[in-house]
Amino acid sequence: MKEQNENKTIAIGSDHAGYAFKAAIAHWLGRNGYDIIDAGPDSEASTDYPDHVHPVADAVEKEDAYLGIILCGSGNGAAMTANKHQGIRAALCWNNELASLARQHNDANILAIPARFVPEAVALSMVQTFLETPFEGGRHQKRVDKIRCS
């Protein structure tokens, strides 16, 4: 996998429930020097989260993006969709501690945010935490290696 300092591209996608947060997060990412792969949607019109989550997972799997961010109302559908991809470890988080632990212990490569259950400020803070927290490796690596089904 590419190191964060080599690839500052973040893939992001949501459904209609996550659209407003997606727009705010994309703006924050751009202001902070990240390149963005925006998998949509482009409005709050009703849409199906898999149509926007699969492209995010594909971008992370292919290493076109270093990490991904996905959103839907509960975060569950988005996380379930992303986790169907063998190279993805999507973590549903609703606070900074979970976002940090997902990176530190699980080497999560996609952050799933429940847009209807966290304030925008918390979502933005989780994104920053997720992007800035490295995987600890060590004793956690063997566990991460056991996640993938063959």
N, C-alpha and C positions, 0 to 999 in steps of 0.2 A: 504494500500500500504506500502511496505517496505520503510524504511528510507534510504537515500543515504549512510549513514555510515554503514548500515547493508548489503547493496548489492551494490557493486561497479561494477556490470556487465552492460555493455552497448551493446545493439544489434545494428548492422549496416548492411546496405544493399544498393545496388544501381543497376543501369543498366550500360551499357557500357559507357555512357557519364559521369557517376559519378565515374567510376572505379578508376581513378588516384587519385582523392580526397579521395575516400574511403580508399585506401591503405595508403595515408598520414595521414588521421585521425586515422586509426587503429594503425599505428605506434606511433602517438602522445598519444593515449589512453594507449597503453602498456607501454610507457615511464613514464606515469604519474600514474601508479598503478591501472589502470582499467582492469578488465577482459572483454573479448570481445566474443560476439556471432556474428560470421561473416556469414551472410546469402548469401554472394556472391555478384557479380560474382568473378571469379578468374582470369579474363583477360578482355581486352577491346573488345573482340569478341561481336558482336551484341547479345543482350539479351532483354527480356521483363521485365520491372521494376516490375510488379506485382509478378513475380516469386521470387523476392528477398525482396520485401517490405512486403508481407503477413507474411513471417516467422519473420520479425522484430516486426511487430504488435502483432503477436501471443506471442512472447517472453515477450513483455511488458505487454500484457493483463494477462498472466499467472504468472507475477511477477518473471519470470526467469531472466529478465533484469530490472534494475531500470528505465532506459530511453532508447530511441532509436534514431538513426540517419539514415536518408534515403536521397538518392541523385538520381537525374536524370537530364537531360539537363535543363529543366525549373523548376524542383521541383514540378510542378503542378500535373503531373500524379502520382508521388510517394505520395504526400500529399493526393490526392483524394483516392488512393488505401488504404492507412493506415486509413483514416477517415471512411471507411466503417465498421471498427471494432468498436463495441459499447464502448469498454473501452479505446479508443484511442482519443487523442486530438493532432493531428499533426499540427504543425505550419510551414508554408512556410516563411522563413526569409532570408533576404539578407544583414542585417547589425546587429551589436551588440545590438543596442537599441531594435530592434524587437525581437531578441532572448531573451533578458532580460525581456521584457514585456510579451512575450509568457509564460514564467515561472511565473513571478510575478503575473500577472493578470488572466491568463487563465489556469494555472497549466498544460501547454502543457507537454506531456510525450514523444513526438517524434519531433525532429527537422528535417524539410525538407529543403534541400539546393539545390538551382538552380546552378548546376555545370558549366553551360555554361555562367553564368551571374555574378559570383563573382570570385575574385582572390583566389587562394589557401590560402593565408595568412588570408584573411577575413573569409573564411570557418573555418579555424582552430581557429581563435579568437572567432567566433560565437559558436563553439563547447564548448570551455572553458567557455564562458559566460553562455551558456545554462546549462551546468553541475553544475556550481557553484552558480547559482541564485535560491533561494528558492521561493516557492509559498507564497504570502503574506496572503492568506486566508481572513478572515474578510469579508468585503463587497463584495469581489470577489467570495467567496465561493458559495453564493446563485446563482450567475450567472452561475458559472461552473456547479452547480447542475441541471440547466435548459437545458444544452446542450444535454444530453443523451436522445435519443428517447426510449420510452418503447413499 
